[in-house]
Amino acid sequence: MYKTIASNYHYFWANFFMAFNFLEGEIFLVDKPLEWTSFDVVNKIRNEVRKIKNEEGEKIYKNLKVGHAGTLDPLASGLLIIGTGKNTKRLDEWQAQEKEYSGEFFLGATTPSFDKETDVNKHFEVNHITTDLIFSAAKTLTGDLMQTPPVHSAIKQEGERVYEKARRGEEVIMKQSR
């Protein structure tokens, strides 16, 4: 039974991937799972595609280029743009496109990392917050903005992700950017 499921699984993926031309280039939109690094996603796709064989049993994509546009923190989930083959050179174009963000938030508490990675360390009163106040505040967060990324972001400084330094308790100074 297991062999049948396993062979059907590999048959499915092999046939699924045959519909694409990875060397000429493909673009994939992947919902990056929580706790996976962006490289984990790239590596998974690269390894799965490299297993594809032609009718003679030879691997088709031995030296396939796979890359991603932008790095997401391992503790973030969200859209990751993946390019293969010649389209890896076009990833900057995709990354430069207009973006829209959505999310959920909890009123009345904050954490040192500004996400769920660390425990709540401060509580605030929220009785004065109205729906109109929330929409008014949201309007100030639209358009072309200068912002300071949090120290738990995936941006690199001196060759290292700043979230790694922050998790070790080291001081990280972030610069504003668009």
Secondary structure, DSSP 4 states (H G I P E B T S, - for coil): -HHHHHHHHHHHHHHHHHTS-TTT--EEEEEEPTT--HHHHHHHHHHHHHT-B-TTS-BS-TT--EEEES---TT--EEEEEEEGGGGGGHHHHHTS---------TTEE-TTSSTTS---EE---TT--HHHHHHHHHTT-SS--B---TTS--EETTEEHHHHHHTT----PPPB-
